[in-house]
Amino acid sequence: MSASRTIVAGVGSYLPARIVTNADMAKIVDTSDDWIVERTGIRQRHIAAEGECTSDLAIAAGERALANAGMAADDIDMVIVATATPDETFPATAVTVQSRLGITHGGAFDLQAVCSGFVYGFGVADNLIRGGLARNILLIGAETFSRILDWEDRTTCVLFGDGAGAVVLKGEDGKAAEQRGIIGTRLRSDGSKHDLLYVDGGPSKTQTVGKLRMQGKEVFRYAVTNLSEIVKEVLEENGLESSDVDWIVPHQANRRILDATARKLAIDPDKVVVTVQDHGNTSAASVPLALDQAVSDGRIKPGDLVLLEAMGGGFTWGASLVRW
């Protein structure tokens, strides 16, 4: 049976134990703490241990989201893992997560939209629930980007880290559905910008995993423009203005992108949840990681209007509005 609204029933996250500071990075490549902080805002990142896979991070975050929602594995009828760094070419990492969490029914699949993956997953899950294909979905963004970095390229290796974040999305009807839940999502892509941010490998093209390649200045320019435009779109389509938003939870790519986007939207920077200093760019995991932190520390409260937004390789980008 379809639901009239999708609500966020629980949140959770997980970061690997190993922390790599900017001082540690300076021992690997020609860089410094001042250089990294000035250009990105990043002070440290978490790196997965040897043998620790994307599925391990996803499972830990998923367990915490289920506990936060007060739900059991048996309550979940769909698992979606947004990731660009799956455990294997196939099967989907989501199937591994489903099995190890003890979920024995429903479906599971991976979603690949790089850093926009969680926001894309938000929109997909919302439509699956409202369309009646699922009732309770465990949506996880999980990445081990450390495995696809060129650790000799100081322009990229200092930016990324590993982690996972998760939400339990639940179909609701009646009064609860009228007062909270996902209001709307907009998704975009532009494949012509492939060469600005990509991985130079893959099973079909090179039969290798490949390494991340990025033209940072160009990505910065497009990110600010694209994110500002899509945020305006999703607000206008739902009869809202930027002043109505209580919290923006953006993809944590670069502090300068976060600040520039807020200025372009005339949004108070104090309304922007910023965690990039603590874990760098964790791709599809960054939005749910930041979301969990803001919920856990009490910033995001029931009734708040929360805006999620992200842009990643492809290019892909998207924004979603949710009433907490």
Contacts in CASP RR format, 6 or more apart in sequence:
PFRMAT RR
TARGET T0000
AUTHOR 0000-0000-0000
METHOD contacts of the structure
MODEL  1
MSASRTIVAGVGSYLPARIVTNADMAKIVDTSDDWIVERTGIRQRHIAAE
GECTSDLAIAAGERALANAGMAADDIDMVIVATATPDETFPATAVTVQSR
LGITHGGAFDLQAVCSGFVYGFGVADNLIRGGLARNILLIGAETFSRILD
WEDRTTCVLFGDGAGAVVLKGEDGKAAEQRGIIGTRLRSDGSKHDLLYVD
GGPSKTQTVGKLRMQGKEVFRYAVTNLSEIVKEVLEENGLESSDVDWIVP
HQANRRILDATARKLAIDPDKVVVTVQDHGNTSAASVPLALDQAVSDGRI
KPGDLVLLEAMGGGFTWGASLVRW
1 132 0 8 1.000
1 135 0 8 1.000
2 129 0 8 1.000
2 130 0 8 1.000
2 131 0 8 1.000
2 132 0 8 1.000
3 129 0 8 1.000
3 130 0 8 1.000
3 131 0 8 1.000
3 132 0 8 1.000
3 135 0 8 1.000
3 171 0 8 1.000
3 172 0 8 1.000
3 173 0 8 1.000
3 177 0 8 1.000
4 130 0 8 1.000
4 172 0 8 1.000
4 173 0 8 1.000
4 174 0 8 1.000
4 177 0 8 1.000
5 130 0 8 1.000
5 171 0 8 1.000
5 172 0 8 1.000
5 173 0 8 1.000
5 176 0 8 1.000
5 177 0 8 1.000
5 178 0 8 1.000
5 180 0 8 1.000
5 181 0 8 1.000
5 182 0 8 1.000
6 125 0 8 1.000
6 126 0 8 1.000
6 129 0 8 1.000
6 130 0 8 1.000
6 169 0 8 1.000
6 170 0 8 1.000
6 171 0 8 1.000
6 172 0 8 1.000
6 181 0 8 1.000
6 182 0 8 1.000
7 169 0 8 1.000
7 170 0 8 1.000
7 171 0 8 1.000
7 172 0 8 1.000
7 176 0 8 1.000
7 177 0 8 1.000
7 180 0 8 1.000
7 181 0 8 1.000
7 182 0 8 1.000
8 167 0 8 1.000
8 168 0 8 1.000
8 169 0 8 1.000
8 170 0 8 1.000
8 181 0 8 1.000
8 182 0 8 1.000
8 322 0 8 1.000
8 324 0 8 1.000
9 69 0 8 1.000
9 70 0 8 1.000
9 71 0 8 1.000
9 136 0 8 1.000
9 167 0 8 1.000
9 168 0 8 1.000
9 169 0 8 1.000
9 170 0 8 1.000
10 65 0 8 1.000
10 66 0 8 1.000
10 68 0 8 1.000
10 69 0 8 1.000
10 70 0 8 1.000
10 167 0 8 1.000
10 168 0 8 1.000
11 64 0 8 1.000
11 65 0 8 1.000
11 68 0 8 1.000
11 165 0 8 1.000
11 166 0 8 1.000
11 167 0 8 1.000
11 168 0 8 1.000
11 288 0 8 1.000
11 291 0 8 1.000
11 292 0 8 1.000
11 295 0 8 1.000
11 296 0 8 1.000
12 61 0 8 1.000
12 62 0 8 1.000
12 64 0 8 1.000
12 65 0 8 1.000
12 68 0 8 1.000
12 165 0 8 1.000
12 166 0 8 1.000
12 167 0 8 1.000
12 288 0 8 1.000
12 292 0 8 1.000
13 61 0 8 1.000
13 64 0 8 1.000
13 163 0 8 1.000
13 164 0 8 1.000
13 165 0 8 1.000
13 166 0 8 1.000
13 285 0 8 1.000
13 288 0 8 1.000
13 289 0 8 1.000
13 292 0 8 1.000
13 293 0 8 1.000
14 57 0 8 1.000
14 60 0 8 1.000
14 61 0 8 1.000
14 62 0 8 1.000
14 64 0 8 1.000
14 163 0 8 1.000
14 164 0 8 1.000
14 165 0 8 1.000
15 46 0 8 1.000
15 162 0 8 1.000
15 163 0 8 1.000
15 164 0 8 1.000
15 279 0 8 1.000
15 289 0 8 1.000
16 46 0 8 1.000
16 47 0 8 1.000
16 48 0 8 1.000
16 49 0 8 1.000
16 52 0 8 1.000
16 57 0 8 1.000
16 162 0 8 1.000
16 163 0 8 1.000
17 46 0 8 1.000
17 49 0 8 1.000
18 46 0 8 1.000
18 47 0 8 1.000
18 48 0 8 1.000
18 49 0 8 1.000
19 44 0 8 1.000
19 45 0 8 1.000
19 46 0 8 1.000
19 47 0 8 1.000
20 44 0 8 1.000
20 45 0 8 1.000
20 46 0 8 1.000
20 47 0 8 1.000
21 33 0 8 1.000
21 43 0 8 1.000
21 44 0 8 1.000
22 31 0 8 1.000
22 32 0 8 1.000
22 33 0 8 1.000
22 36 0 8 1.000
22 37 0 8 1.000
22 42 0 8 1.000
22 43 0 8 1.000
22 44 0 8 1.000
22 158 0 8 1.000
23 33 0 8 1.000
25 31 0 8 1.000
25 36 0 8 1.000
25 157 0 8 1.000
25 158 0 8 1.000
26 32 0 8 1.000
26 33 0 8 1.000
28 151 0 8 1.000
28 157 0 8 1.000
29 151 0 8 1.000
29 152 0 8 1.000
29 153 0 8 1.000
29 154 0 8 1.000
29 157 0 8 1.000
29 158 0 8 1.000
30 154 0 8 1.000
31 154 0 8 1.000
31 158 0 8 1.000
33 43 0 8 1.000
36 42 0 8 1.000
36 43 0 8 1.000
36 158 0 8 1.000
37 43 0 8 1.000
39 254 0 8 1.000
39 256 0 8 1.000
40 158 0 8 1.000
40 159 0 8 1.000
40 254 0 8 1.000
40 255 0 8 1.000
40 256 0 8 1.000
40 276 0 8 1.000
40 280 0 8 1.000
41 254 0 8 1.000
41 255 0 8 1.000
41 256 0 8 1.000
41 276 0 8 1.000
41 277 0 8 1.000
42 158 0 8 1.000
42 159 0 8 1.000
42 254 0 8 1.000
42 255 0 8 1.000
42 276 0 8 1.000
42 277 0 8 1.000
42 280 0 8 1.000
42 281 0 8 1.000
43 277 0 8 1.000
43 278 0 8 1.000
44 277 0 8 1.000
44 278 0 8 1.000
44 279 0 8 1.000
44 280 0 8 1.000
45 160 0 8 1.000
45 161 0 8 1.000
45 162 0 8 1.000
45 279 0 8 1.000
45 280 0 8 1.000
45 282 0 8 1.000
46 161 0 8 1.000
46 162 0 8 1.000
46 163 0 8 1.000
46 279 0 8 1.000
47 146 0 8 1.000
47 161 0 8 1.000
47 162 0 8 1.000
48 56 0 8 1.000
48 57 0 8 1.000
48 144 0 8 1.000
48 146 0 8 1.000
48 147 0 8 1.000
48 162 0 8 1.000
48 163 0 8 1.000
52 144 0 8 1.000
53 87 0 8 1.000
53 144 0 8 1.000
54 81 0 8 1.000
54 83 0 8 1.000
54 85 0 8 1.000
54 86 0 8 1.000
54 87 0 8 1.000
54 93 0 8 1.000
54 142 0 8 1.000
54 143 0 8 1.000
54 144 0 8 1.000
54 164 0 8 1.000
55 87 0 8 1.000
55 93 0 8 1.000
55 96 0 8 1.000
55 97 0 8 1.000
55 100 0 8 1.000
55 142 0 8 1.000
57 142 0 8 1.000
57 143 0 8 1.000
57 144 0 8 1.000
57 162 0 8 1.000
57 163 0 8 1.000
57 164 0 8 1.000
57 285 0 8 1.000
58 81 0 8 1.000
58 83 0 8 1.000
58 93 0 8 1.000
58 97 0 8 1.000
58 140 0 8 1.000
58 141 0 8 1.000
58 142 0 8 1.000
58 164 0 8 1.000
58 165 0 8 1.000
58 166 0 8 1.000
59 97 0 8 1.000
59 100 0 8 1.000
59 101 0 8 1.000
60 164 0 8 1.000
61 140 0 8 1.000
61 141 0 8 1.000
61 142 0 8 1.000
61 163 0 8 1.000
61 164 0 8 1.000
61 165 0 8 1.000
61 166 0 8 1.000
61 285 0 8 1.000
61 288 0 8 1.000
62 97 0 8 1.000
62 101 0 8 1.000
62 138 0 8 1.000
62 140 0 8 1.000
62 164 0 8 1.000
62 165 0 8 1.000
62 166 0 8 1.000
63 101 0 8 1.000
64 166 0 8 1.000
64 292 0 8 1.000
65 138 0 8 1.000
65 140 0 8 1.000
65 165 0 8 1.000
65 166 0 8 1.000
65 167 0 8 1.000
65 168 0 8 1.000
66 72 0 8 1.000
66 73 0 8 1.000
66 75 0 8 1.000
66 76 0 8 1.000
66 101 0 8 1.000
66 138 0 8 1.000
66 168 0 8 1.000
68 168 0 8 1.000
69 168 0 8 1.000
69 170 0 8 1.000
71 136 0 8 1.000
71 168 0 8 1.000
73 101 0 8 1.000
73 102 0 8 1.000
73 103 0 8 1.000
74 103 0 8 1.000
74 104 0 8 1.000
74 105 0 8 1.000
75 136 0 8 1.000
76 101 0 8 1.000
76 103 0 8 1.000
76 136 0 8 1.000
76 137 0 8 1.000
76 138 0 8 1.000
76 168 0 8 1.000
77 105 0 8 1.000
77 106 0 8 1.000
77 107 0 8 1.000
77 134 0 8 1.000
77 135 0 8 1.000
77 136 0 8 1.000
77 137 0 8 1.000
78 106 0 8 1.000
78 107 0 8 1.000
78 108 0 8 1.000
78 125 0 8 1.000
78 128 0 8 1.000
78 133 0 8 1.000
78 134 0 8 1.000
78 136 0 8 1.000
78 137 0 8 1.000
78 138 0 8 1.000
79 94 0 8 1.000
79 95 0 8 1.000
79 97 0 8 1.000
79 98 0 8 1.000
79 101 0 8 1.000
79 103 0 8 1.000
79 107 0 8 1.000
79 108 0 8 1.000
79 109 0 8 1.000
79 137 0 8 1.000
79 138 0 8 1.000
79 140 0 8 1.000
80 94 0 8 1.000
80 108 0 8 1.000
80 109 0 8 1.000
80 110 0 8 1.000
80 111 0 8 1.000
80 121 0 8 1.000
80 124 0 8 1.000
80 125 0 8 1.000
80 137 0 8 1.000
80 138 0 8 1.000
80 139 0 8 1.000
80 140 0 8 1.000
81 92 0 8 1.000
81 93 0 8 1.000
81 94 0 8 1.000
81 97 0 8 1.000
81 108 0 8 1.000
81 109 0 8 1.000
81 110 0 8 1.000
81 111 0 8 1.000
81 140 0 8 1.000
81 141 0 8 1.000
81 142 0 8 1.000
82 110 0 8 1.000
82 111 0 8 1.000
82 112 0 8 1.000
82 113 0 8 1.000
82 117 0 8 1.000
82 118 0 8 1.000
82 120 0 8 1.000
82 121 0 8 1.000
82 139 0 8 1.000
82 140 0 8 1.000
82 141 0 8 1.000
82 142 0 8 1.000
82 284 0 8 1.000
83 93 0 8 1.000
83 110 0 8 1.000
83 111 0 8 1.000
83 112 0 8 1.000
83 141 0 8 1.000
83 142 0 8 1.000
83 143 0 8 1.000
83 283 0 8 1.000
83 284 0 8 1.000
84 112 0 8 1.000
84 114 0 8 1.000
84 143 0 8 1.000
84 145 0 8 1.000
84 148 0 8 1.000
84 199 0 8 1.000
84 283 0 8 1.000
84 284 0 8 1.000
85 143 0 8 1.000
85 144 0 8 1.000
85 145 0 8 1.000
85 147 0 8 1.000
85 148 0 8 1.000
85 283 0 8 1.000
86 92 0 8 1.000
86 93 0 8 1.000
86 110 0 8 1.000
87 93 0 8 1.000
87 96 0 8 1.000
89 203 0 8 1.000
92 108 0 8 1.000
92 109 0 8 1.000
92 110 0 8 1.000
93 110 0 8 1.000
93 142 0 8 1.000
94 108 0 8 1.000
94 109 0 8 1.000
94 110 0 8 1.000
94 140 0 8 1.000
95 108 0 8 1.000
95 109 0 8 1.000
97 108 0 8 1.000
97 138 0 8 1.000
97 140 0 8 1.000
98 107 0 8 1.000
98 108 0 8 1.000
101 138 0 8 1.000
103 138 0 8 1.000
106 134 0 8 1.000
107 134 0 8 1.000
111 117 0 8 1.000
111 120 0 8 1.000
111 121 0 8 1.000
111 124 0 8 1.000
113 119 0 8 1.000
113 120 0 8 1.000
113 121 0 8 1.000
113 189 0 8 1.000
113 284 0 8 1.000
113 312 0 8 1.000
113 316 0 8 1.000
114 197 0 8 1.000
114 283 0 8 1.000
114 284 0 8 1.000
114 312 0 8 1.000
114 313 0 8 1.000
114 314 0 8 1.000
114 316 0 8 1.000
115 251 0 8 1.000
115 253 0 8 1.000
115 281 0 8 1.000
115 283 0 8 1.000
115 284 0 8 1.000
115 286 0 8 1.000
115 310 0 8 1.000
115 311 0 8 1.000
115 312 0 8 1.000
115 313 0 8 1.000
115 316 0 8 1.000
116 187 0 8 1.000
116 251 0 8 1.000
116 284 0 8 1.000
116 310 0 8 1.000
116 311 0 8 1.000
116 312 0 8 1.000
116 313 0 8 1.000
116 316 0 8 1.000
116 317 0 8 1.000
116 318 0 8 1.000
117 141 0 8 1.000
117 283 0 8 1.000
117 284 0 8 1.000
117 310 0 8 1.000
117 316 0 8 1.000
118 139 0 8 1.000
118 141 0 8 1.000
118 165 0 8 1.000
118 284 0 8 1.000
118 285 0 8 1.000
118 286 0 8 1.000
118 287 0 8 1.000
118 288 0 8 1.000
118 308 0 8 1.000
118 310 0 8 1.000
119 185 0 8 1.000
119 187 0 8 1.000
119 251 0 8 1.000
119 287 0 8 1.000
119 308 0 8 1.000
119 309 0 8 1.000
119 310 0 8 1.000
119 318 0 8 1.000
119 319 0 8 1.000
119 320 0 8 1.000
120 187 0 8 1.000
120 316 0 8 1.000
120 318 0 8 1.000
121 139 0 8 1.000
122 139 0 8 1.000
122 169 0 8 1.000
122 182 0 8 1.000
122 185 0 8 1.000
122 308 0 8 1.000
122 320 0 8 1.000
122 322 0 8 1.000
123 182 0 8 1.000
123 184 0 8 1.000
123 185 0 8 1.000
123 187 0 8 1.000
123 320 0 8 1.000
125 134 0 8 1.000
125 137 0 8 1.000
125 139 0 8 1.000
125 169 0 8 1.000
126 169 0 8 1.000
126 182 0 8 1.000
126 184 0 8 1.000
126 185 0 8 1.000
126 320 0 8 1.000
128 134 0 8 1.000
128 137 0 8 1.000
129 135 0 8 1.000
129 137 0 8 1.000
129 169 0 8 1.000
129 170 0 8 1.000
129 171 0 8 1.000
130 171 0 8 1.000
135 170 0 8 1.000
135 171 0 8 1.000
136 168 0 8 1.000
136 169 0 8 1.000
136 170 0 8 1.000
136 171 0 8 1.000
137 168 0 8 1.000
137 169 0 8 1.000
137 170 0 8 1.000
138 166 0 8 1.000
138 167 0 8 1.000
138 168 0 8 1.000
138 169 0 8 1.000
139 166 0 8 1.000
139 167 0 8 1.000
139 168 0 8 1.000
139 169 0 8 1.000
139 288 0 8 1.000
140 164 0 8 1.000
140 165 0 8 1.000
140 166 0 8 1.000
140 288 0 8 1.000
141 164 0 8 1.000
141 165 0 8 1.000
141 166 0 8 1.000
141 284 0 8 1.000
141 285 0 8 1.000
141 288 0 8 1.000
142 163 0 8 1.000
142 164 0 8 1.000
142 165 0 8 1.000
142 284 0 8 1.000
142 285 0 8 1.000
143 161 0 8 1.000
143 162 0 8 1.000
143 163 0 8 1.000
143 164 0 8 1.000
143 282 0 8 1.000
143 283 0 8 1.000
143 284 0 8 1.000
143 285 0 8 1.000
144 162 0 8 1.000
144 163 0 8 1.000
145 160 0 8 1.000
145 161 0 8 1.000
145 162 0 8 1.000
145 212 0 8 1.000
145 281 0 8 1.000
145 282 0 8 1.000
145 283 0 8 1.000
146 160 0 8 1.000
146 161 0 8 1.000
146 162 0 8 1.000
147 209 0 8 1.000
148 199 0 8 1.000
148 209 0 8 1.000
148 210 0 8 1.000
148 211 0 8 1.000
148 212 0 8 1.000
149 156 0 8 1.000
149 157 0 8 1.000
149 160 0 8 1.000
149 211 0 8 1.000
149 212 0 8 1.000
150 156 0 8 1.000
150 157 0 8 1.000
150 211 0 8 1.000
150 212 0 8 1.000
150 213 0 8 1.000
151 157 0 8 1.000
153 211 0 8 1.000
155 214 0 8 1.000
155 216 0 8 1.000
156 212 0 8 1.000
156 213 0 8 1.000
156 214 0 8 1.000
159 253 0 8 1.000
159 254 0 8 1.000
159 280 0 8 1.000
159 281 0 8 1.000
160 212 0 8 1.000
160 280 0 8 1.000
160 281 0 8 1.000
160 282 0 8 1.000
160 283 0 8 1.000
161 279 0 8 1.000
161 280 0 8 1.000
161 281 0 8 1.000
161 282 0 8 1.000
162 282 0 8 1.000
162 285 0 8 1.000
163 279 0 8 1.000
163 282 0 8 1.000
163 285 0 8 1.000
163 289 0 8 1.000
164 285 0 8 1.000
164 288 0 8 1.000
164 289 0 8 1.000
165 285 0 8 1.000
165 288 0 8 1.000
165 289 0 8 1.000
165 291 0 8 1.000
165 292 0 8 1.000
166 288 0 8 1.000
167 288 0 8 1.000
167 291 0 8 1.000
169 182 0 8 1.000
171 177 0 8 1.000
172 180 0 8 1.000
172 181 0 8 1.000
179 303 0 8 1.000
179 323 0 8 1.000
180 302 0 8 1.000
180 303 0 8 1.000
180 322 0 8 1.000
180 323 0 8 1.000
180 324 0 8 1.000
181 322 0 8 1.000
181 323 0 8 1.000
181 324 0 8 1.000
182 320 0 8 1.000
182 321 0 8 1.000
182 322 0 8 1.000
183 238 0 8 1.000
183 321 0 8 1.000
183 322 0 8 1.000
183 323 0 8 1.000
184 234 0 8 1.000
184 237 0 8 1.000
184 238 0 8 1.000
184 320 0 8 1.000
184 321 0 8 1.000
185 234 0 8 1.000
185 318 0 8 1.000
185 319 0 8 1.000
185 320 0 8 1.000
185 321 0 8 1.000
186 230 0 8 1.000
186 233 0 8 1.000
186 234 0 8 1.000
186 237 0 8 1.000
186 318 0 8 1.000
186 319 0 8 1.000
186 320 0 8 1.000
187 316 0 8 1.000
187 317 0 8 1.000
187 318 0 8 1.000
188 226 0 8 1.000
188 230 0 8 1.000
188 316 0 8 1.000
188 317 0 8 1.000
188 318 0 8 1.000
189 314 0 8 1.000
189 315 0 8 1.000
189 316 0 8 1.000
189 317 0 8 1.000
190 314 0 8 1.000
190 315 0 8 1.000
191 314 0 8 1.000
191 315 0 8 1.000
193 222 0 8 1.000
193 313 0 8 1.000
193 314 0 8 1.000
193 315 0 8 1.000
194 314 0 8 1.000
195 215 0 8 1.000
196 214 0 8 1.000
196 215 0 8 1.000
196 216 0 8 1.000
196 218 0 8 1.000
196 219 0 8 1.000
196 222 0 8 1.000
196 313 0 8 1.000
196 315 0 8 1.000
197 212 0 8 1.000
197 213 0 8 1.000
197 214 0 8 1.000
197 215 0 8 1.000
197 216 0 8 1.000
197 219 0 8 1.000
197 312 0 8 1.000
197 313 0 8 1.000
197 314 0 8 1.000
197 315 0 8 1.000
198 212 0 8 1.000
198 213 0 8 1.000
198 214 0 8 1.000
198 313 0 8 1.000
198 314 0 8 1.000
199 209 0 8 1.000
199 210 0 8 1.000
199 211 0 8 1.000
199 212 0 8 1.000
199 213 0 8 1.000
200 206 0 8 1.000
200 210 0 8 1.000
200 211 0 8 1.000
200 213 0 8 1.000
201 208 0 8 1.000
201 209 0 8 1.000
201 210 0 8 1.000
201 211 0 8 1.000
202 208 0 8 1.000
202 209 0 8 1.000
202 210 0 8 1.000
220 254 0 8 1.000
220 256 0 8 1.000
220 257 0 8 1.000
222 311 0 8 1.000
222 315 0 8 1.000
223 253 0 8 1.000
223 254 0 8 1.000
223 257 0 8 1.000
223 261 0 8 1.000
223 311 0 8 1.000
223 317 0 8 1.000
224 257 0 8 1.000
224 260 0 8 1.000
224 261 0 8 1.000
224 264 0 8 1.000
226 311 0 8 1.000
226 315 0 8 1.000
226 317 0 8 1.000
227 250 0 8 1.000
227 257 0 8 1.000
227 261 0 8 1.000
227 309 0 8 1.000
227 310 0 8 1.000
227 311 0 8 1.000
227 317 0 8 1.000
227 318 0 8 1.000
227 319 0 8 1.000
228 261 0 8 1.000
228 264 0 8 1.000
228 265 0 8 1.000
230 309 0 8 1.000
230 317 0 8 1.000
230 318 0 8 1.000
230 319 0 8 1.000
231 242 0 8 1.000
231 248 0 8 1.000
231 261 0 8 1.000
231 265 0 8 1.000
231 307 0 8 1.000
231 309 0 8 1.000
231 319 0 8 1.000
232 242 0 8 1.000
232 265 0 8 1.000
233 319 0 8 1.000
234 307 0 8 1.000
234 319 0 8 1.000
234 320 0 8 1.000
234 321 0 8 1.000
235 241 0 8 1.000
235 242 0 8 1.000
235 244 0 8 1.000
235 245 0 8 1.000
235 307 0 8 1.000
235 321 0 8 1.000
238 321 0 8 1.000
240 305 0 8 1.000
240 321 0 8 1.000
242 265 0 8 1.000
242 266 0 8 1.000
242 267 0 8 1.000
244 305 0 8 1.000
245 267 0 8 1.000
245 271 0 8 1.000
245 305 0 8 1.000
245 306 0 8 1.000
245 307 0 8 1.000
246 271 0 8 1.000
246 300 0 8 1.000
246 303 0 8 1.000
246 304 0 8 1.000
246 305 0 8 1.000
246 306 0 8 1.000
247 271 0 8 1.000
247 272 0 8 1.000
247 273 0 8 1.000
247 294 0 8 1.000
247 299 0 8 1.000
247 300 0 8 1.000
247 304 0 8 1.000
247 305 0 8 1.000
247 306 0 8 1.000
247 307 0 8 1.000
248 262 0 8 1.000
248 267 0 8 1.000
248 271 0 8 1.000
248 272 0 8 1.000
248 273 0 8 1.000
248 306 0 8 1.000
248 307 0 8 1.000
248 309 0 8 1.000
249 273 0 8 1.000
249 287 0 8 1.000
249 290 0 8 1.000
249 291 0 8 1.000
249 294 0 8 1.000
249 306 0 8 1.000
249 307 0 8 1.000
249 308 0 8 1.000
249 309 0 8 1.000
250 257 0 8 1.000
250 258 0 8 1.000
250 261 0 8 1.000
250 272 0 8 1.000
250 273 0 8 1.000
250 287 0 8 1.000
250 290 0 8 1.000
250 308 0 8 1.000
250 309 0 8 1.000
250 310 0 8 1.000
251 281 0 8 1.000
251 286 0 8 1.000
251 287 0 8 1.000
251 309 0 8 1.000
251 310 0 8 1.000
251 311 0 8 1.000
251 312 0 8 1.000
252 258 0 8 1.000
252 274 0 8 1.000
252 275 0 8 1.000
252 276 0 8 1.000
252 279 0 8 1.000
252 280 0 8 1.000
252 281 0 8 1.000
252 282 0 8 1.000
252 286 0 8 1.000
252 287 0 8 1.000
252 289 0 8 1.000
252 290 0 8 1.000
253 276 0 8 1.000
253 281 0 8 1.000
253 286 0 8 1.000
253 311 0 8 1.000
253 312 0 8 1.000
254 276 0 8 1.000
254 281 0 8 1.000
255 274 0 8 1.000
255 276 0 8 1.000
255 277 0 8 1.000
258 272 0 8 1.000
258 274 0 8 1.000
258 276 0 8 1.000
259 269 0 8 1.000
261 309 0 8 1.000
262 268 0 8 1.000
262 269 0 8 1.000
262 271 0 8 1.000
262 272 0 8 1.000
263 269 0 8 1.000
273 290 0 8 1.000
273 291 0 8 1.000
273 293 0 8 1.000
273 294 0 8 1.000
273 299 0 8 1.000
274 290 0 8 1.000
275 286 0 8 1.000
275 289 0 8 1.000
275 290 0 8 1.000
275 293 0 8 1.000
276 286 0 8 1.000
279 286 0 8 1.000
279 289 0 8 1.000
280 286 0 8 1.000
282 289 0 8 1.000
283 312 0 8 1.000
286 310 0 8 1.000
287 308 0 8 1.000
287 310 0 8 1.000
291 300 0 8 1.000
291 306 0 8 1.000
291 308 0 8 1.000
294 300 0 8 1.000
295 324 0 8 1.000
300 306 0 8 1.000
300 324 0 8 1.000
301 324 0 8 1.000
302 324 0 8 1.000
303 323 0 8 1.000
303 324 0 8 1.000
304 323 0 8 1.000
304 324 0 8 1.000
305 321 0 8 1.000
305 322 0 8 1.000
305 323 0 8 1.000
305 324 0 8 1.000
306 321 0 8 1.000
306 322 0 8 1.000
306 323 0 8 1.000
306 324 0 8 1.000
307 319 0 8 1.000
307 320 0 8 1.000
307 321 0 8 1.000
308 319 0 8 1.000
308 320 0 8 1.000
308 321 0 8 1.000
308 322 0 8 1.000
309 317 0 8 1.000
309 318 0 8 1.000
309 319 0 8 1.000
309 320 0 8 1.000
310 317 0 8 1.000
310 318 0 8 1.000
310 319 0 8 1.000
311 317 0 8 1.000
311 318 0 8 1.000
END
